Amino acid sequence: MAKLSYLAGSPHNTSLWLKAMRLTVGYRS
């Protein structure tokens, strides 16, 4: 998960990533 590690280094990008994950999980559910 290189991307995850990279995003974790940037609070702003991590926030956007978490939002994307929520949308993805919500969509799958």
N, CA, C and O atoms as a GROMACS GRO file, in nm:
protein
  116
    1MET      N    1   0.084  -0.121   0.000
    1MET     CA    2   0.000   0.000   0.000
    1MET      C    3   0.087   0.125   0.000
    1MET      O    4   0.081   0.206   0.092
    2ALA      N    5   0.168   0.138  -0.102
    2ALA     CA    6   0.257   0.254  -0.111
    2ALA      C    7   0.177   0.384  -0.115
    2ALA      O    8   0.216   0.485  -0.055
    3LYS      N    9   0.066   0.382  -0.187
    3LYS     CA   10  -0.016   0.503  -0.197
    3LYS      C   11  -0.068   0.545  -0.060
    3LYS      O   12  -0.068   0.663  -0.026
    4LEU      N   13  -0.111   0.446   0.018
    4LEU     CA   14  -0.165   0.476   0.151
    4LEU      C   15  -0.057   0.541   0.236
    4LEU      O   16  -0.083   0.639   0.306
    5SER      N   17   0.064   0.487   0.231
    5SER     CA   18   0.176   0.541   0.309
    5SER      C   19   0.207   0.684   0.264
    5SER      O   20   0.236   0.771   0.346
    6TYR      N   21   0.200   0.706   0.134
    6TYR     CA   22   0.229   0.839   0.078
    6TYR      C   23   0.123   0.939   0.122
    6TYR      O   24   0.154   1.050   0.164
    7LEU      N   25  -0.004   0.898   0.110
    7LEU     CA   26  -0.113   0.987   0.149
    7LEU      C   27  -0.110   1.016   0.298
    7LEU      O   28  -0.144   1.126   0.342
    8ALA      N   29  -0.068   0.917   0.376
    8ALA     CA   30  -0.063   0.933   0.521
    8ALA      C   31   0.034   1.045   0.559
    8ALA      O   32   0.024   1.103   0.667
    9GLY      N   33   0.127   1.075   0.470
    9GLY     CA   34   0.225   1.179   0.497
    9GLY      C   35   0.167   1.318   0.478
    9GLY      O   36   0.228   1.418   0.518
   10SER      N   37   0.049   1.326   0.416
   10SER     CA   38  -0.014   1.456   0.392
   10SER      C   39  -0.154   1.460   0.451
   10SER      O   40  -0.245   1.396   0.398
   11PRO      N   41  -0.174   1.534   0.560
   11PRO     CA   42  -0.304   1.545   0.626
   11PRO      C   43  -0.416   1.581   0.528
   11PRO      O   44  -0.525   1.525   0.535
   12HIS      N   45  -0.388   1.675   0.438
   12HIS     CA   46  -0.491   1.720   0.344
   12HIS      C   47  -0.530   1.605   0.250
   12HIS      O   48  -0.648   1.577   0.231
   13ASN      N   49  -0.429   1.539   0.193
   13ASN     CA   50  -0.457   1.428   0.101
   13ASN      C   51  -0.523   1.312   0.175
   13ASN      O   52  -0.609   1.244   0.120
   14THR      N   53  -0.481   1.291   0.300
   14THR     CA   54  -0.539   1.182   0.378
   14THR      C   55  -0.687   1.208   0.399
   14THR      O   56  -0.769   1.116   0.392
   15SER      N   57  -0.722   1.334   0.424
   15SER     CA   58  -0.862   1.370   0.446
   15SER      C   59  -0.943   1.338   0.321
   15SER      O   60  -1.052   1.282   0.330
   16LEU      N   61  -0.889   1.374   0.206
   16LEU     CA   62  -0.959   1.348   0.080
   16LEU      C   63  -0.969   1.198   0.056
   16LEU      O   64  -1.070   1.148   0.007
   17TRP      N   65  -0.862   1.125   0.093
   17TRP     CA   66  -0.861   0.979   0.074
   17TRP      C   67  -0.967   0.914   0.161
   17TRP      O   68  -1.037   0.823   0.117
   18LEU      N   69  -0.978   0.962   0.286
   18LEU     CA   70  -1.077   0.906   0.378
   18LEU      C   71  -1.218   0.932   0.324
   18LEU      O   72  -1.305   0.845   0.333
   19LYS      N   73  -1.238   1.050   0.268
   19LYS     CA   74  -1.370   1.082   0.210
   19LYS      C   75  -1.400   0.988   0.094
   19LYS      O   76  -1.512   0.939   0.080
   20ALA      N   77  -1.298   0.964   0.012
   20ALA     CA   78  -1.316   0.874  -0.102
   20ALA      C   79  -1.348   0.733  -0.053
   20ALA      O   80  -1.433   0.665  -0.111
   21MET      N   81  -1.280   0.690   0.053
   21MET     CA   82  -1.304   0.556   0.108
   21MET      C   83  -1.447   0.545   0.159
   21MET      O   84  -1.513   0.444   0.138
   22ARG      N   85  -1.495   0.649   0.226
   22ARG     CA   86  -1.632   0.648   0.279
   22ARG      C   87  -1.732   0.634   0.164
   22ARG      O   88  -1.830   0.559   0.174
   23LEU      N   89  -1.708   0.707   0.055
   23LEU     CA   90  -1.796   0.700  -0.060
   23LEU      C   91  -1.791   0.561  -0.123
   23LEU      O   92  -1.893   0.506  -0.164
   24THR      N   93  -1.671   0.505  -0.129
   24THR     CA   94  -1.654   0.372  -0.188
   24THR      C   95  -1.724   0.266  -0.103
   24THR      O   96  -1.796   0.182  -0.156
   25VAL      N   97  -1.703   0.273   0.028
   25VAL     CA   98  -1.766   0.175   0.119
   25VAL      C   99  -1.917   0.190   0.114
   25VAL      O  100  -1.990   0.091   0.111
   26GLY      N  101  -1.964   0.314   0.112
   26GLY     CA  102  -2.107   0.338   0.108
   26GLY      C  103  -2.166   0.286  -0.023
   26GLY      O  104  -2.277   0.232  -0.025
   27TYR      N  105  -2.091   0.300  -0.131
   27TYR     CA  106  -2.137   0.254  -0.261
   27TYR      C  107  -2.144   0.102  -0.264
   27TYR      O  108  -2.240   0.044  -0.315
   28ARG      N  109  -2.041   0.038  -0.209
   28ARG     CA  110  -2.038  -0.109  -0.207
   28ARG      C  111  -2.148  -0.163  -0.118
   28ARG      O  112  -2.209  -0.266  -0.147
   29SER      N  113  -2.173  -0.092  -0.009
   29SER     CA  114  -2.276  -0.136   0.084
   29SER      C  115  -2.412  -0.100   0.025
   29SER      O  116  -2.515  -0.128   0.086
   0.00000   0.00000   0.00000
